[in-house]
Amino acid sequence: MATVALPVLQDAACSTETDPKQEISAADAALAEGRLWRPRRVFITPDAYALPHGRAMLERAENFGAEVIRLKQNRLTGLSGEDERKAYALAKTSLAIVVSPPSARKLQPIPPSADWQFHLAQGCPAHCQYCYLAGSLSGPPITRVYANLDEILENLRGYAGTGKVTSTSAERAHEGTTFEASCYTDPLGIEHLTGGLQQTVRFFGQWDAPVQLRFTTKFAAVGPLLGLEHRRRTRVRFSLNAASVSRDFEGGTATVAQRIRALRRMALAGYPVGLTVAPIMPVEGWQTEYSTLFADVGAALDGVDAVDLTVELITHRFTAGSREVLLGWYPKTTLDLEKENRSEKRNKFGGFKYVYPRDRMSEMRSWFDEAVVRFLPYARTLYWT
């Protein structure tokens, strides 16, 4: 059987991958990482084509068999469909290579996760029926990747030492100034097309300042990241859920087992890691299912030296706008989007989300707090929401 050697880290501060025995079969690697997204068509704007990173992404997409559409203007066209479902299907099978606007480089805070959010891309190839991007991004849900990556990364330097989430927190100040890269995308799910996450990890590893890159993923193709000199300045969190929630509502993602395997590989490579347990749902037998999840994570991390693990606990919620969009995308969904089963939680801007009632939230929070301590006693829970 053909084998491929796993990369060995050059950074003395990070441990090398030792499981399994520095080698993994090609077949096992493919099975562990899941299938990669292959867009059917790739759009590229003139400004994006003028940049080396834009052309490199175009070449990668071509190598994966995508049809290339060179746009004549810096505006996306050709994504309309006869109805919302067809427009959704067209967008979800397309990739757009564009330049991020200047407004996107004026960073915004992202509590309670990190000091600042920045964007390598917007949109995601997965088909999660509870998608948090629904109602947040305008237009068809095409995945847009940004060609001006160097400009985006250099812009971050002006924000070091600022922020009000980790920079000023007694409990999290050791993380430094934190930058969240997965608010509007799953950067690992498109990394085989962009290469941008590798460049970003290297950028933070070389940045001589107390800073940290953070991203969350539902994918498992971590191979290209294992040998990077990250210097422990990147925390990768794997979005995990109860088996039935993932099975019923998370289309186009790596399996939970694949994500847990990827979590172990990243921890062995010296990365700080995390669990984003989201969106938590009190499905039938939820205590048993989430117990199994935490037990499986604990087993996967067994034997990893000095593992740095955080936990973020996020319950399911939706807005009136996102509900309308999701039901348009997934009209046959069995996801509970009934307003009558929820309480309204208002924000400081006058809007509101539908969340679980107070008694149910209190019950779940108490259970999850105890379960994390029981199954993962070395983990730090960052927040519950």
Secondary structure by P-SEA (a helix, b strand, c coil): cbbbbccccccccccccccccccccaaaaaaaacccccccbbbbcccccccaaaaaaaaaaaaabbbbbbbccccccccccccaaaaaaaaaabbbbbbbccccccccccccccccccccccccccccccccccccccccccbbbbcaaaaaaaaaccccccccccccccccccccbbbbccccccccccccccaaaaaaaaaaaacccbbbbbbbbccccccccccccccccbbbbbbcccaaaaaccccccccaaaaaaaaaaaaaaccbbbbcccccccccaaaaaaaaaaaaaaaaaccccccbbbbbbbcccccaaaaaaaaaaccccccccccccbbbbbccccbbbbbccaaaaaaaaaaaaaaaaaccccccccccc
